[in-house]
Amino acid sequence: MSSITGHSAIDELPSGDGRPPLDADKAGTGRLGDRIFGGLATGSGIFVIVLVSLVGVFLVIQAVPSLLNNNANFLTSREWVPSGADPRFGIVDLLWATVITSILAMAIAVPLGVSVALFITQYAPAWLSKPAATLVDLLAAVPSIVYGFWGLSVAGQYFDSVAKAIDAVLGWIPVFEFNGSPIAKSTLAFAGVILAIMILPIVTAISREVFAQVPTAHKEAALALGATKWEMIRTAVLPFGKPGVISAAMLGLGRALGETLAVTMLLSALNASAAFSLSIFGGGETFASRIANDAGEFDSAQKTGAYIAAGLVLFILTFIVNAAARVVIERRKAFSE
């Protein structure tokens, strides 16, 4: 009979303590500790979703009245007069400054961070890789105000020559035109450089952890087929770590978009009162720096609502960036499977 049903007699024997054998997929699901942990994990996930939703609802409720009283186009106007009998305010300047500084930061930090992560995990000897990783991680603990002071007092004095060199090569492009401003360290370009240094530890740390998890068999197989060190990295390490690098880049971008104190300090000399320019060597204010600079002037509901509306745009922008990153990562996972 056992041969007919496909089960051996051994499978039908009771367990050693007289109880029937447990299904491996159901084992442990009824334990109190498992139920508590599952409930806490589910509750935490729901709490995060509810919290983010409540933040979004709060921003909308506070911003809508001011937006309805706005006499200018909120998305295209460059005016910012949120109070008075004729409030007129728009975010195009703030959006440009926020996006351009974040793009500059990403363009510098992501390639550099991935390169440092590859060096630590694939090239550096053991006696060097651990101290190097620790030093990079320590950069994440430096307060943003320290980066701002360091940029203004130390690094900023060397940026004028960098701006002139870029202008000499790419000055014919309006985005890279430098007008010889004596305060180049207060331009959007320099703010992007400081932001790149600030998000570098995030990109490096996450990329390093992902590269360290590449299966040894994959790397050894590539080397066994005659691949060089770089070819092994290009064909085995980088494809495996691509989702992690994307995640690291998006986390860094999230910090760059919302960074306040350091950017406020750097852009204080060339603020929104200056003439608007497409050049990265011009002045401006990001969403975060504008709100921080004028936080002490929230003396009316109309004025406060205007700044909350700007914060709402930053909230939506950050949400879109993270959602897009999640879509890219999921598509990459599906392709790899």
N, C-alpha and C positions, 0 to 999 in steps of 0.2 A: 504493500500500500504506500509505503514511503516513497518508493521509486516512481509510483504513478503520480502522486501529488507534487513531486519535485522537492520535497523537504526530507531531510534525514531524520532519523529517530533522535539524534542528538538535539536537534532544534526544538523537539517537543518536550525535552526533559525540563523539570522545574529548576529554578536557581538553587544555589547551595543552601539558602536559608528557607527553602520551601515555598517561596513566593514565585509567581510566574515572571518570566523575563520582561523587562521594560523596553518599550520602543525607544530607540536611541534619539529619535527626533522629538519625543515628548518627555524625555527624562529631565527632571529638574524644573519643569515649567510650573509645577504646583508648589514649589518651595516658597516660604514666606519671604526670604531674602530676595529671591528673583522677582517676586511680585512687587516688593517695595522699590527695588531698583528700577524696574520697568515703569512703575508709576511715576517715580521722580524724574526719570528721563523724559517720559511723555509730557509731564507737567512743565518741565523746563523748556521743552520745545514750544509748547503752546504759549507759555509766558513770554518768550522772546517774540513770537509772532504778534501777540496781542500788544506788547509794548511798542513795537515798531508801528503797528497800525494806529495806536493811540497818538503817537508822536505825529504821524502824518495827518490824522484828523484834527489835532490841535492846531497844527500849522495852517491847514486849510481854513478852519473856522476863524482864526485870528487874521488871516491875510485877505479873505474875500471882501470884507467891508472897505478896506483901503483900496483894493484893486477896483472896486466899483466906483469909488470917488476919484480915481486917477484920470486926469485929463490928457494924458499922453499914452502912447503905446508902450505897454510894459516890456515887451520883448524887443523892440527896435529903438526906443528912445535913448538918447545919451544924457538926458537931463536927470537931475536928482534933487528935486525940491519936494520932499514928501509932506510938508506941512503947509499951513496957510490956507487962504480961501481958494486958491487954485493949485492944488497939489499936482505935480507933474514929475513922474519918476519912471525910469526904465533901467534895464539890466544889461544892455548890450556891452557896455564898457566893462562891467564887472565879469560878465561871462567870458569875454575875450581874455582878460587878464588871468582869470582862474584857469581857463583851458590852456593858454599858452605856457604858463609857468609849470603846469602839471605835465604837459607834453615834453617840455625841455627836461624836467626832472626824470621822467621815464626814459627818455632817449639816452640820458647819461647813466642812470642808476641800473637799469635792467642789463645792458650788455656788460657793464663793469661788475655787477653783482654775480651774474652767471659765470663770468670769467674767474672771479675770485673763488666761487664755489667749486668750479672745476679744478682749479689749482689745489685747493685744500683737500679735495676728495680723490683726485686722480694723479696728481703730480708730486705734491709735497710729501716728504718723508714723515714718519710718525712723530718724530721729535719736534717737527715744525707745524704739522697740521693742527694739533690740539691747541697750542698757544695762539696760532693765527685765528682759529675759530673763536676762541675766547675773546681775543681783542676785538674782532669784528662785532661780536655780540654785545660787548661793552658799549659800543657806539649807540646802541638802542636805548641805553640807560641815561644818556646825556640829555638834560632838559633842553627844550626848544629855545629857551631864552639864551642859553649858552651858545647855541649855534648862531643866533642872531647877533649877539655881541661879537663873537669871533668873526663873523662875516663882515661886520661894520669896521672893526678895528684892525683886523689882520688881513684876511683874504681880499677884502674890498680894495685895498690900495694897489693890488696887482691886476685888477680886472680892467682898468682903463686901457692898458696895452693890449689885452686880449680882445677887447671890443674893437680897437683900431685895426688889429690884424684881421679880424673877421670882416670888418667893413672894407678893407683893402681887397679882399678876395671876392666877397659876396655882396658888397655894398650896392651893386646895381639892382639887387632884389629889395623891394621896399621893406620886407620883413627883417632884413639884416642891415638896414641903413643906420649908421651911427653918426649923430650930428655933433659929436665932440663934447657932449655934456660933461661938466666937471664932476658930476656925481654918478658915474657909471655904476657904482656899487648899489645904487638905489633903483636900478632898472629891473624890468621884468626878467631879463636874461640872468642877471646875477641872483635874483630870488629863485629862479629855476635851478641854478647851480647849488645853492644852499639846500633847497628841497631835495635835490638828488642825493646829497650827503646824508640827509636825515632819513631817507627811505632806503638807503643802501643796506643797512644791517638787516632789514626785513627781507628784502629780496635775496640777500646772500644766505641768510640763515635757513629759510625755507628751501631754497634751491639746493643748498648743501645737504640737508636731510633727505631730499628726494634722490639726489645723485648717489648718496651713500647706500641707498636701498636697492640699487640696480643689481639684479642677480649676478653673482660671480660667473655662473655658467654662460650667461649671455656675453660677457666680456671675454671670457676665455675662448668661447667658440669663435668670436670675431678674430682674435689674435691667432688662433689655430689655423684659420683660413688664410693667413698671411697679411692681415690688416695691420697697418701701423698704429701707433698710439692714438693719433688724431682720428684716423679712420674708425678705430674702435669706438672712440667717444662719439663720433658723428653718427654711426650706425646703430650703436647699442645704448649708450648713456643718454644722449640728448632725446631720442624718441621716447625712451622710458620716462624721462623726467619732464617732458613737455607739459603735461597737465599741472604738475607742481609749480613749474616756472610761471605758467599763466596765473595760477592762484597767487603766487608771490607778487607778481607784477600788479595784480588788481588790489591786493592789500596795500601795497606801496602807493598805488594811485589814490586809494581812498584817503590815506593820510595826507598826500600832497594836495588833494582837493580841499580838505578841511583844515589844513594847518593855519594857525592864526597868529600866534605871538611873533615868531621869527619873521614871517612875511610882513606883518604890520611894522616891525622895526625897520626892515630893509626898505620898504616902499614909502616910508614916512616923508622922505625928502622930495620925492617926485610923486605926488598923489594925484587924485582924480581932478584937481584943479588945473593941472597942466593940459595943454592941447592934446586931443586924442591922436595917437599915431599907431599904425600897424606894426611898427618896428618893435622888435623884442628889446631894443635898447632905449625904449621910451618908458615913461612912468605909468602908473595906474594903481588900481586897487582890486583885490580879489573880493569875493563875497564875504569871506571870513574876516579879512582885514577891514573892510568897510563897516561891517557890523560891530567889530571890536572898537574901532576908532570913534564911532558915534554912539556907543552904548550909553554914555552918560546923558544923551540928549533925547531919550525916549520919554518925552514929557506929555505926549498926547496919544490917544488911541489910534488916530490916523497915521501919525509918524511911526509909532511902534509897529503897526500893521504893515507898513511899507517895508521895513527891515525884516519882518517875519516873512513877508512874501519873497524877499531875496533869499532868506534861509530855506524857504520851501523849494525854490529852484535848485539850490545846492543839494537838498535832500533828494529830490527827484533825480538829479544828475548822478549822484553817488549810487542810488538804487539801480538806475539803468546800467551803469558801468558794471556793477557786481552781477546783475542779472545776465548781461551779455557774456561776462566771463564764465558764469555757470553753464550757459548754453554751449560755449566753445569747449569747455572741459567735458561735458557730457557727450558731445559729438565725438570728441577725441577718444573717449573711453569706448564708445560704441564701435568706432573704426578699429581700435586696437583689439577688440574682442572678435 
